[in-house]
Amino acid sequence: MKTRRYDITGSSISGITMKDDNAPEENNLALHACLDPTAVLKNRESLASSLGCSTDDFVYANQTHSANFHKVTHKDCGRGATDQTTAIPDTDALYTNEHGIVLAGFMADCVPVLLSNERAGIVGVIHSGWQGTIKEITPVLLQHLIEHEGCLPEDFEVLIGPALSQDKFEVDGDVYEKFQALGYAEPWIAFNETTGKYHIDNQQTVKTQCELAGIPSTNITIDPMCTFQSHDGFSYRQDKKAGRHLAFIGLK
């Protein structure tokens, strides 16, 4: 199973699957964006086997570019694993404080955020496309974890995974205005006078959101891989029929 694995303190397994020409459906992990569901299920089984766990240990959500999150418990195990209709509805961030669970999030240009708070015994995964970023899904979850789950900001370790790079994230004025309205994204916005388009660094904007929540910059890592430019990436902007990466994390 082709993956990028991360060493995040407090997590037993963490990483993101990669596009693979030699795997069924190029290693697509998404039932909601596939040609052959059987191939996707085979890829999910391969991932689980490579991680030393079962497909029923995974928990999936039906992502809607919301700012909604869900606290996962063992009763959720297997939701969405073989049937999309059983996935947690209308949710773009998952977290847990229970062992034996693998949290999963789908990405194809959107920013994956993997977080861990070892002292509090919590891990989470966030799907932050540009809509999730302007809805501040990452700060919403962090605020909840700080206020209701006993997390201290300085104890978080955050991995911001592969996503659409600023060079390829080209938008018109309507999206630019929404990022500008955040009040802190301006350093990560560039205007191309030739095309009349704006280019936004969504990864750096999410990093800034984490820093504003009190997480030290030294506790935040960005994977610089661009999902559009890399052969290992699924890019919805490049191909509307693209498959999906799966970002995953489990508690140590």
N, C-alpha and C positions, 0 to 999 in steps of 0.2 A: 504494500500500500504506500503510494507516494504521498508523503506528508512533510511539512516543516514542523519540527518539534521544538518546543520552548522549555526552558528551565525556569519555571516560576515558583518561587519559594511558597510553600504551603499547598501546592498542587501536586498530585501524584502523576497525572498525565495532562498535557496541554499542548495544543498545536492546531494546525489547519491543513486540511487535505489539499493536494495540488492536482491540476489537470494532468492527465497521463494518457498519451496517445495509445499506449499498449493495454489499457484497462477497458472494461466494458463501458461504453458511452463516455469514453475519455475520463473516467473516474468521477463522473457526475454523482453527487450524493442526494439530489433533491427529487422527491416524488412529484412535486408541484411544477417542476420545469424539466421534463424528460420526454424522451420518445419511447423508452422501454422501461417500465417500472421494474420488471424482473432484473434488468441489469443494475438498476439503482440499488435494489435490495441485495444483490450479490456484492456490490461495492460496500454497502453498509456492513455486511457480514465480514468482509475482508478487513475493514477497518477495526471492527470489534475484536477480531482474532489477533490482529497485529498489536492491539493494546492489552491483550490478555483478559478481555471481558466479553460479555454477551451483548447482543443487540438489544436485549430487554433492559440493559443497564442505562441505555440512552434515553434522554427526554428531549423531544422536539416541540417547537411551537409553530403555529401558523402566523408568520410575520406579516405585518400590515403597515410598516413604517410609522408605528405609533410610539408613544412614550410610556407604554404599559410594561410592567414587569410582573413576574410571578415567583414566589418562593416555592422551590421544588422540594418535595419529600418523597419517601420511598413509595408512597401510594401512586405517585406519578410515573414511576419507572415503566418504560415501554410505550409511553404515550407518543404517538406519531411514528413509532419505530418501523412498523410494517403497514400501517394504514394512516394516511394523512388526516382522515376525519377524526382520529382520536388525539391528534396533537392539541396542545394547549392553545386555545383560540385568542386571536387579536393581541399578540404579545411579542415584544421584540427584545426582552431582556429576561434572563433566568438567573437565579442564584440559589444556593443551597448551603446548609450547614450539616448535611448528612453525608456519610461515607457510602461508597458503592454506587454512586450516581455519576453519570457522564452528561454534562450539560452540552447542548448542541445548538449552533446557530448557522444559518445559511448566508453566504456572501457571494457576490459577483460584482465587484467594484465598491460596494459599501464597506465601511470601516468596521472590522471586527475588533471588539475590545474584550480581552481576557483579563480578569482581575482576581486577586487573591489577598486575603487578609489572614495571615497565619495565626496571629494572636487571637482573633475572634473565631477562627475556624470556619471561614466562609470563602467560597469561590463563586464567580459569576461569568456570564458571557452576554455581550451586548451587540446587537445589530444596529449600527448607526450609519445609515445612508444619509444623504444630505437632508432629507426630511426629518430623520431622527435627530440629526445634529441640531437643526434649528428648533426642534421641539425639546432639545436638551435632555434626551433620554439618559445619557451618561450621568449628568449632574442629578437628575431626578432619582436614579437608583442609588447613587453615592450618598445623597442626602438621607434617603430612607435607611441605608445601612448604618450611617453614622448616628441617626436619631433613634432608631428602633432596634438595631441589632448589635449595639455595643462596639461598633468599629471606630477606631481612631484613624483620622486621615493619614497620619504619618506611617501607619502600619500597612497601608495598601501597597501592593506591587501590581503594576499595570503593563500589559503588553498590547500595543496597538498594531494590529496585523496588516497584511498586504491589502492594498486598496487602490482605487483609481488615483493616479498621481495628479499633482496640480497642473502639470503640462497637458494632461488629457481631460481634466475636469473643466470643461469649457461650458459657460452658462451665459444666459442673457440677463438683462437688467432686473427682471422680476426675482430671480433666485439670488442675485447679488444683493438686492435690497433686503432680503430676508436674513442673509448672513451679516450684513452691515448692522441691521437692527439688533443683533445680539450685543453689540457694544464692545466686543473684544476680538472679533475675527478680522478686522481690517489689515493687520500685518500679514495675513495669510491670503490676501486677495490681490491679484495683479490684473491690470487692464491691457489688452492687446489692441493697440490703436489701428493696426492693419485690418483686423477682422471685426473690431467693435465688440469683442467678447471679453468676458471676465473669466479668469482662471482662479480656482479656489483650492487651497490645500485643506482637505477635510480632515486628514490625519492630524495636522498641527492644530486645527481648530479644536478637535476632540482632546488633544493633549492640553491645550489651554484650559478647557473646561475642567479637566482633572486637577490642574494646578490651582484654579480658582476655588476648587472644593477643598483645597488644603493638602493635596498630595504632593510631596516633594518631587521636583523635576528629575532628581536622580533615581526615583522609584518608577519612572515611566520609560519604557523602551518602545521605539517605533521600528517595525520591519519595513524597510524602504522599497520592497518589491511592488512594482506597479502591475496591477492585474490586467491592464490593457496592453502594456508593452512587453510583458514577460510571456514566453511560450508556455509557462506553467500556470498561467492565469486564465480564469473564466471571466470574461468581461461582457456585461450586458450592454454597455455602451457600444462596444465593437460588434456584438452579435446578439440580437434580441432573442435568439433561440439558445443562448449559452446555458451550460449547466451551472452548478453551484459548488463552491467550496464548502466544506463543513469545518467551522471553528469549534473546538471542543476543549473541555476542562473538567477535571474531577478533583475531589478533595483528598489531600494526603492523609 
